[in-house]
Amino acid sequence: MNELVKKLKEEIISYDLDIKSEKKGTIAEVADGIARILGLSEAKMGELLKIETKSGAIDAFVFSLEEGMIGAAILDNFETVAAGDEVSSTGEILKVPSGKEMIGRVVDALGKPIDGKGEIKVDKMMEVEKIAPGVITREKVTIPLQTGIKAIDALIPIGRGQRELIIGDRGTGKTAIAVDAIINQKNMSKEERPICIYVSIGQKKSKIARLVATLEEAGAMDYTIVVCATASDPAPLNYLAPYTGCAIGEYFMDQGRDVLVVYDDLTKQAWAYREIALLLRRPPGREAYPGDIFYLHSRLLERAAKLNKDFGGGSLTALPIIETQASDVSAYIPTNVISITDGQIFLENDLFYKGIRPALNIGISVSRVGGSAQKKAMKKVAGKLKLDLAQFRELEAFTQFGSDLDEKTKAQIERGRRLVELMKQGQYKPVELGEQVVAIFAGSNGILDKVPVEKIAQAEEMIIASVRQRAKNIIEKINTKGEFEEKDQEEIEKIAREAISSLEE
């Protein structure tokens, strides 16, 4: 009798072990790139799965764990997957390839090349989901990331390791700012130049092709990687693309390099995540987004960091883009991302249609790193510019009562108009630091006060050309050392006044 009991116990234990070590499952249902799978009791969140279909094996990854069933996102053509197909777990977390050979290439949301230039040699497989660097590994953000856009570098400076949100309505120039920032890195020396990664989420293939052509024309693809999930791709790939871009960037950051990652745009990633969540029957919350939508973006953007020297000294700067509807910054997703980032660059419709481009609303835009990430030369000239523009905004409302204003107020308004004109800049025409400092110095020190507003752009060109001809060493000193001494200022003022004397009223 004792032998029989012992035998039964052994059978029960072995049966339990079989259940616990279950590494096979079956597709219960599949729709729109999402599969619900029975079995796979050992599956882990984010684990890579293999689905055996009639057309061959297809990859998927675990997206949700429920009692008796798991939800998985399919990473290939889901139309070949059918109910009853066998699924096996791999025991590996989803990873994407990264390496030096990726630079200059266009890859999909899984890191596979899609530009027709052949295979890419992989240096390392990087985990798509990773815990952000801790406080001990980080250091203060102090090194500037020059965007080449005068208004941003002077008033809303971005530091290496920062997360700066670009936010605005559709068609207000959000992508143009990010692309300008990438193109401007060409002005940096090879040692200082960051690796740039542009992540396109849910955009048309034609738009991505135009963007890659723009980068190639500017010579920026020599240090840029483009990761794209297009509008025609399934939701899981649009959800994954930003994490893939971040993981590729972390490979270079771990080697002590500086990296700039642009996420264009996270609104579409939130839509993809909502689609997946609703297909998996998760309870919808505000605006039908799942309850953990904040975590979707926070765990991505927290991975941006400036590491200290003990951990390699690399940095990852994030420029997420969010599209608003009718300039509603207080909507759900915009407020979420604003609270995660270290500042925002807000682009306004009204300014855009007035011809002020980039259409920066300097009142709402802010950088929480600020002057800590500015070169001394820029810090010197930007302080006065901020004050003059702030006073102009306050007084602008009274311009209709021009006759009632005193001379001092009129002078402030006139200077403000010229500074606004000076901050205008053409698309894909970034300006190097030395030229920015010279132009802003001329504007905020009254050198342009007698030049008609419509001739400010011409005056700026004449000043830069004259300074380049007669005092090129000063521009070079600002570019390399970031210094702008008093004797340099006196020389620049003299050259600038002589250069524009013919334009003064």
Residue, then its C-alpha position, 0 to 999 in steps of 0.5 A: m500500500n505504501e509503495l502505491v501511495k509513493k508511486l502516485k505522489e511521484e506521478i503527481i509531482s512529475y505531472d506538476l513539473d510538466i505543467k510548470s515547464e510548459k514551453k509550447g502553446t497553441i494559437a487560440e485566435v489571431a487578429d490585426g497582428i495580435a495573437r491570443i495563445l493557450g499554454l506557454s505557462e513559463a512565458k515571460m513579459g517581452e519574451l521572443l516566441k516562434i510561431e510555426t505556420k504553413s509558410g514557415a516560422i514567424d517571430a512574436f513577442v509576449f505583450s500581456l500575461e493573463e490567467g491561462m492565456i497570453g497575448a502576443a504581438i506578431l512581428d511579421n506578416f500576421e495573415t499567415v498565422a491561423a488558429g491552431d498553429e503551434v507556438s514555442s518560447t525561446g527563453e530570450i528577451l526581444k533583442v535588436p542588432s546594433g553596430k558601427e555598420m548601421i551608420g548611414r543605413v535605413v532599418d526597420a523596427l527590428g533593425k533589419p536593413i530596408d535600403g537595398k544596400g545589403e546585409i549589416k554586420v552586427d556588433k552586438m544584440m541589444e535588449v529592446e526593453k532595458i532599465a534606465p541608468g540609475v542616479i549613481t551612473r549619471e552626471k550633470v548635463t553641461i555639454p551643449l548639443q548645438t541645433g544650429i537654430k539661433a532661437i533654440d541655442a540662445l533661448i532654449p538650449i539643449g544639453r547632451g543627455q537631456r530630453e527636450l520635447i518638440i510639440g505643436d500642431r501638424g505642419t508647424g515645422k517640428t520635424a524640420i527642427a529635429v532634422d536641422a539639429i541632425i544636419n548641424q552636427k556636421n559642423m562638429s569635429k569627428e570626436e565631438r560629433p554625436i551619432c544621430i538616430y532618426v526614428s520615424i513612427g507611422q509616417k508615409k514611405s514617401k515622406i521618409a524617402r524625402l527625409v533620407a534624401t535631404l540628409e544625404e544631400a546635406g552629408a548627414m547620413d555619414y553619422t545618421i541611422v534611420v529607423c522606420a515603422t511606416a503607416s502601412d506596418p502593423a501596430p506592434l512595429n510602430y509600438l516597437a520602433p522608438y525602443t529599437g532606436c533607443a537600444i541601437g543608440e545605447y550601444f554607442m552610448d556604452q562605448g562612451r559616444d554621444v548619441l542624439v535620438v529623434y522620436d518622430d512622433l510619440t503620438k503615433q506610438a501611443w495610438a499603436y499601443r492603444e490599438i494593441a491594448l484594445l485588441l487584447r481586451r484591456p480595459p480602456g481608460r481616458e481617451a480609450y488609452p490603457g491605464d499604463i500609457f504614461y509608463l509607455h513613454s516614461r520608460l523610453l525617455e528615462r533611458a536618455a542620460k549623461l553617464n559619468k566617466d566611471f561608466g564610460g562618459g557617453s550620453l543619449t539625448a532624446l528629442p521626442i516629438i508630439e503632435t497636438q490638435a488645435s494647439d491643445v497642450s493640455a491634452y492627455i498624451p502631451t501633458n504626460v510627455i511634458s511631465i517626463t521631459d526636461g523642457q519643451i519647444f512649443l511651435e505655434n500655428d499663428l506664428f507659423y502663418k505670420g511667417i515667423r519660422p521656426a514658429l517658436n512660442i518663447g513664452i511657453s517653451v522652456s529648457r530646464v537645463g538652461g544656461s548650464a548647457q551653453k558655451k560662455a560666448m552664447k551665455k553672454v549674448a543670450g541673457k540680453l536677448k531674453l530680456d529684450l524679447a520678454q519686454f517686447r512681448e509685454l509691450e507688443a499689445f500696446t503698439q496700436f496706441g503708438s502715438d501715446l507711447d514714450e520714446k523709450t517704450k517705442a525704442q524697445i518695441e522697435r528693437g523687439r521687432r528687429l530681434v524677432e526678424l533676426m531669429k527667423q531662419g530658413q529650413y535645413k539651414p543651420v548656423e554655426l555657433g560663432e555666426q549665431v553669437v555675432a548675429i545675436f550680439a549685433g541685434s541685442n547691442g543696438i547695432l541693427d536698431k537703425v536698419p529697416v525691419e525688412k532689411i534685417a536678414q540682409a544686414e545679418e548676411m552682410i555682418i557675417a560676411s564682413v566678420r568672416q573676411r576681417a576677423k575670422n579668428i574671432i568666429e573660430k575662437i567662439n566655435t572652438k573655445g566658446e569664448f567672446e572677450e571684451k576686445d573681441q566684442e569691440e572689434i565685432e561692433k566696429i566691423a558690424r557698424e561699418a558693414i551695414s552703414s549703407l542700410e541704415e535709415 
